[in-house]
Amino acid sequence: MNLRQLKYFVRVIEAANMTRAADELRIAQPALGMQIKQLEEGLGVTLLTRHSRGVSPTAAGEKLFQRAIEILDLVELARREVRDDAREAVRFGLTPSLMQIIGPELLLRVSERAPQLSVSLTEEMSHLLVDSLHRAELDLILAYEVLDAPGFWKRALYQEDLVLVTATGYPDEAPITFAGALAHPLILPEPRDGVRSLVERTAAEHGLTIRLEHEVRSISGIKTLVARGSAAGILPYGTVLAEVAAGTLFVRPIMPALRRTLYLVGSRKAGQLAALPIIRDAVSAAMTTLSAAMVGLGHPLSAAEPPQNA
C-alpha cells in the first residue's frame, strides 16, 4: 500500500465511477484499475463493488476510505509545515452573477484580513464549478444546488428566486404564475444546469409542458437572445440585475416562488486552511450585499446553520 494507491482509491470512491476517476486523475482507466487491484491484493480484501451505475465501497472499502483521507490530509499538512517559505493559497470559484455582485468585495475582504493568503478567483456556471472542485482544480466554490459528495463539505447560505425575463416590460411588473411563465417560448441552459433542472422538475410535478425554443449553455448568450425578442427566459434575478437597471431586460416574479439554494462548498484541503474562518466571515458579509441587491428576491439563511458534511 502506497500514497499513490490511496490517492487513486479515494478519487474512485468520490467519483463513484472508474472512468470518471481516471479522467479526473488524467491516467488511463486500465492503469487505474491495476492500481486498485494491487491495493486489494496487498490488503487481501475486496474494496469495491462494481455495478451498472459505477462502483461503491464495500464495508472494508469504507473503512479504508476514511483512513486514507486522514493519511492524505496529514501528508498535505506535513508538506505545508516543512515549507517555511510557502504561502497559503486558495482557488475559489464563483458563478458569473456572484462574481459581478460580490466578487470584488469578497476578494478585498479576505485580502485585508489575511494578507498572507493567495486567492485566485474563477468564474463558471454552478455545475461546472462542481466538476472543477471534484477534479481538485478548485478548493472552494460558491455554487447553487450542489449535491452531497463523499469527501466534500457544504454550508447552505442563501436562497434566490427565479424570474421570467423578457424583452418587453410590464407597467406594474406584476407576478406571473409558473404556468403563465411556461406559456412563453423559452430559452433555457443545458440540462445539467441547476436552473434548467429546477424548471423541468417543477413542470413535471404540475403536469406542465415546457416550450423550449433554444438551449444555450451561456448565460450571456441567453440574455442576448431574450433582449432581441427571440423568446423569454427563466433565470435567477441576480443574473439580470445590470440589464434590468439599464432597461434592456424586464422581469416578473414567479408565484409561487421558484428558489435555488446557494452553498459554500469545500474540499478537504480547504477545510485545513488556517484562513478558512476569515473566508467564511467574508462570505457571510457578502451575503448581506447580495441580499440588498436582490430587492426582496434573495433570502439569506441562518448563519447558525451547521455545515453539511458530504
PyMOL commands that set and color helices and strands:
alter all, ss='L'
color gray80, all
select helices_A, chain A and resi 3-15+18-25+29-43+59-82+96-101+103-113+126-134+178-182+194-205+219-227+237-246+268-271+276-293
alter helices_A, ss='H'
color red, helices_A
select strands_A, chain A and resi 48-51+54-57+89-94+118-123+140-144+153-166+176-177+186-188+212-215+232-236+250-255+259-266+298-300+308-309
alter strands_A, ss='S'
color yellow, strands_A
deselect
rebuild
show_as cartoon
